[in-house]
Structures are given as C-alpha cells and as structure tokens.
Amino acid sequence: LQMVQHQATKKGLSLPLSGGEDLPILLGDASRLRQALLNLLSNAIKFTEKGSVGIHIAVPARAAQPRRHSAVGSLPCPSSEDFQMIAVRVEVRDTGIGLSAEQQGRLFQAFGQATAETWAQYGGSGLGL
C-alpha cells in the first residue's frame, strides 16, 4: 500500500485494507503478486475521482488442499503434513467509473483501452491485466 498511498492521498481517496488477519505465512512469488496488486491499485486510483480504493484479503472456506512434495537431489522433502496449498482471494474494490459488460470482456487482452474517450481523459498504455 505504501507504493500507492501518495497517489490516493493526493486525490483525497481513502485506501482501506480489510481481512487477512488469519492468513498463515505464505510461500510464493512475492514479486509477481506485488506487481499484479500494484497494477490493479494504480488503475483503481487512476479511474476513481472520489471515495475509496480498498483491498480485501480472504482465504475462502475449504481452500486448503494438501500438497505433495518430491525429492530434489539429496535434500530431504517435507511431508504433505508440513505444507498445504491454499487459495487466497485478493479483491481491489473502488468507487471509480466502472466498466461495461463489453469492456469487462476485453479486460485481459493486451494493448486495449475501454474507449478512446477514456484514453484521452486518463491516458495509459492499455497493456491489460
């Protein structure tokens, strides 16, 4: 949140964080998760003129699945009781301009903008999510 706090404050937006209190320690690709969240938060702030941009973190019920491990060289392997694969849901919510159903359908395509008017007003590269 620190990376986008200045942008939000400059626009007078609140940046609440909710959930996540009961998250276990997670192992994963922190830099890719950070980049995805930064992109989502930056876009949400860019297209929100008033109100808030928030993050909600949750572990959905029954999301934990045992994970099997295999040996790597001569290193000992943790048993499946040592680690679990879990799903973590991270939502970025905002009070911004929103997207039509048609625009939502194009959301994950590269090099696209919602509309020419949106690009003219807000700029951006349209790299997609």
C-alpha atoms as one frame of an Amber mdcrd trajectory, in Angstrom:
protein
   0.000   0.000   0.000   2.896   2.338   0.642   3.697   2.476  -3.066   0.279
   3.923  -3.980  -0.609   5.764  -0.764   0.708   9.080  -2.101  -1.416   8.821
  -5.276  -4.540   8.086  -3.205  -3.870  10.855  -0.682  -3.231  13.376  -3.465
  -6.717  12.614  -4.860  -8.350  12.597  -1.419  -9.136   8.873  -1.598  -9.146
   6.535   1.364  -7.172   3.312   0.978  -8.634   0.776   3.451  -7.268  -2.726
   3.928  -9.574  -5.393   5.330  -9.297  -9.072   6.056  -6.147 -11.106   6.096
  -5.883 -11.218   9.870  -5.862 -15.012   9.930  -3.582 -15.593   6.942  -0.831
 -18.126   7.526   2.722 -17.436   6.412   2.679 -17.847   2.639   5.347 -19.047
   0.257   5.055 -17.940  -3.348   6.135 -15.465  -5.988   6.001 -12.248  -3.986
   7.292 -10.029  -6.798   4.588 -11.146  -9.254   1.859 -10.779  -6.644   3.208
  -7.324  -5.745   3.255  -6.298  -9.435  -0.304  -7.517 -10.054  -1.601  -5.700
  -6.962   0.309  -2.545  -7.859  -1.233  -2.558 -11.359  -4.753  -3.130 -10.005
  -4.385  -0.466  -7.304  -2.818   2.073  -9.666  -5.636   1.614 -12.192  -8.282
   1.817  -9.476  -6.788   5.073  -8.163  -6.399   6.470 -11.671 -10.085   5.921
 -12.504 -11.514   6.942  -9.108 -12.180  10.628  -8.541 -13.770  10.419  -5.078
 -14.466   7.811  -2.449 -12.128   4.912  -1.835  -9.931   2.214  -3.286  -9.642
  -0.731  -0.945  -8.108  -4.161  -0.689  -9.871  -7.116   0.876  -7.968 -10.354
   1.569  -9.628 -13.666   2.438  -8.986 -17.384   2.466 -12.155 -18.975   1.069
 -13.643 -21.829   3.108 -12.294 -25.256   2.169  -9.492 -23.627   0.152  -6.714
 -25.669   1.758  -5.516 -28.660  -0.238  -2.688 -30.986   0.793   0.369 -30.589
  -1.371   2.689 -33.433  -2.301   6.439 -32.816  -2.400   9.114 -34.617  -4.356
  12.809 -35.061  -3.624  15.243 -32.547  -5.088  18.750 -34.005  -5.257  19.686
 -35.265  -1.828  17.667 -32.656   0.068  15.059 -34.014   2.458  11.477 -33.484
   1.376   8.888 -32.063   3.721   5.890 -34.298   4.143   2.473 -33.262   2.896
   1.551 -32.534   6.520   4.202 -29.787   6.622   2.706 -27.627   3.862  -0.696
 -27.026   2.358  -1.692 -25.423  -0.896  -4.269 -22.713  -0.219  -6.200 -20.243
  -2.303  -6.055 -16.622  -1.224  -8.610 -14.198  -2.621  -7.421 -10.610  -3.001
 -10.009  -8.072  -4.136  -9.377  -4.484  -5.162 -12.607  -2.530  -4.742 -13.143
   1.052  -5.833 -15.802   3.690  -6.316 -14.471   4.629  -9.759 -16.066   4.866
 -13.191 -16.528   1.100 -13.645 -16.626  -0.980 -16.808 -19.485  -2.034 -19.071
 -20.020  -5.756 -19.728 -18.383  -5.343 -23.151 -15.356  -3.617 -21.634 -15.071
  -6.352 -18.995 -14.885  -8.919 -21.800 -11.786  -7.185 -23.169 -10.172  -6.637
 -19.776  -7.427  -9.271 -20.086  -6.494  -8.512 -23.705  -3.215  -6.701 -24.261
  -2.991  -3.204 -25.710  -6.600  -2.202 -25.328  -8.445   0.728 -23.823 -12.035
   0.766 -22.623 -12.854   3.607 -25.043 -10.996   6.321 -26.943 -12.597   8.862
 -24.608 -11.228   7.029 -21.570  -7.749   7.024 -23.088  -7.991  10.731 -23.933
  -9.042  11.582 -20.365  -6.870   9.197 -18.345  -4.033   8.145 -20.664  -2.149
   4.920 -20.121  -0.636   2.220 -22.283  -3.602  -0.155 -22.347  -1.379  -3.138
 -21.601  -4.246  -5.029 -19.984  -4.205  -7.190 -16.910
